[in-house]
């Protein structure tokens, strides 16, 4: 199954629909990847978008752990369920 993601980052709220938000994924080294994604997408789909935008192999998806406000996120949760808002930061840890 392939997913298409619009990885263009919009700096303000202009042009955002009520379903699309900008997410900032920040890794352990404080590197940030900005992703425009639909709020109905799952954490797993966010992970795939992160891997694509970072030019990393999709096989790493099982090694990604996402956290929001200190709580570990489940891959099947949607961004809407977690109540993530535009330009929120999601922390990423990559298991080795």
Secondary structure by P-SEA (a helix, b strand, c coil): cbbbbccccccccccccccbbbbbbbccccbbbbbbccccccaaaaaaaaaaaacccccccccbbbbcccbbbbccccccccccccbbbbbbbbcc
